[in-house]
Amino acid sequence: MDQAKQTFRLYLQEKGFRKTPERFAIFDEIYASNQHFDVELLYLKMKEKKYRVSRATIYNTMELLLNCNLIRKHQFSRNVTQYEKSFGTSQHDHVVVADSNEVIEFCDPRIESIKKTLEDKHKIKISHHTLYFYAEKSSPTSNT
């Protein structure tokens, strides 16, 4: 977390943004959790902890964190944008279970093999990828 915070500090400094306590409180709240979150959930958590941070400040800080690659943005459903921290996390993909809104993270080494094959075949270098599977819970089958 210290390296990620230092990355954020340097980014703010290089781009001429102020290093405010609110921005670092938002950063700390995000990096204290291992869950996906949306801005409204983050706002409510911070309000619950008596932080005086506006939604606008959160949205602005989210853009800064996205721009310096400290969080990832996901659109698992049509309605809500979700985020997750990205510094120091391993590459993973997602299964979105539609009827429960559950998000399952998984890592399969075969995906890296597919990426390598694509790079070799097309003489490219893949910088990142996003893979979502959308699913529904299987209903138990009856044996009658």
N, C-alpha and C positions, 0 to 999 in steps of 0.2 A: 504494500500500500504506500510505503514511503517513496518508492521509485515512481509510482503513478502520480503521486502528489507533486513530486519534483518535476515531472513531465508537464503537469498542468501549470505549475508556477512559471516554468521556462516559456511555455507557449503564451501565457498571458503577457509576460514581459516582452517577448519578441514581437508580439502583435500590438503592443501598446494598450492592453486592457488593464484596468485596475484589479489589484489582488484584494478583493473585498472579503470580509469574514463570511458574508452570506454565500458567496461562491464556494468557499471552502467547506462551509457547513453542508451545502448540497452535495459536494464531492464526497465528504465523509459519510453522509447518509447512504449514498449509492454504494460506496465501496465497503460499507459495513454489512451489506446484504449479498446473498448469492442468488437472489430471486429476480425474475423478470418483473418490471414495474412500469406503470404509466405515470404521467405527470400528476394526475389527480391523486393517485395513491401516495406519491412522494410528497405532494403538498400537504395532504392530511397527516402523514407521519411526522412531518416537520412541525406542523401546527400543534400536534399532540405533544411534542417535546418542547413546546413553547418558543420555537424559533419564529422570528418575525420576518418571514420571507414571502414575497408576493408570487403569484403564479407567473407573472411576467418575468420576474427574476429567475425563476426556475426554467422557464422556456428559453430564455436567453443563455443561461448557463448550460442547458442541454445542448444547444447549438455549438457552444465553445468546446464542450467535451466531445461532441461528435467530430468536430473539425480537427481535434488533436488526437483522434482515435482512442479515446479512453472509454467510450461507450459505443454500443452498436444499437441501431434502430431496427425494429421489426414491425411488420404489418401482418400480424397473425390473423386478424379478422378485419372486416371492413370498417368497423367503428373506432377501434382504439389502437393507437400507436404504442408499442411497448419498447422498452429499452433493457439492456443488460450491460454490466461492466465488461470491458474487453481486455484491459491490461493484465497480462499474466495468466490469462485463461487459455485453455487449449481449444483448438478448432473443434467445433461440434455442429451438429445439425439438429433440426427440430421436427417433431411430429405434433401436429395440432389436432386435438380430439374435439371435434366440433360440438358434440352434444354436452360436453362437460367443461369446455373452455380450458381443459388441461393442456399444458405444453410439456412434452417429454423431450429431453435432450438426449442425444445419442452420438456416439463416435464410431464410425466403421472404417477400418483401414482400407477397404476396397475403394472408397471414394478418393483417397489419396492416389491410389493406383490408377483410377480413371483419369484424374487430373494429370498425372505424369504421362499417360498414354496420349492425351490430347495435346500436351505441350510438345511431346516428341513428334507427333504426326503433323502438327500444324506449325511447328517452329515458333511457339509462343511461350510466354511466361505468365501463368495465371497468378494474379496478385491476391485474390480472395474469391470466395464463393458464398452463396447462400442457398440452402436447400431446405424446403419445407415439404413435408408430407401432411396431407389433411386426411383425417380418419374419423370414424365413428366407433364407439364401443361395440364390440360384438355381443349380440344377445345370446344367452345360453340356448343351445339346441335341446329340444326335448326328444326323448326316445320312446314315444308312444306309438 
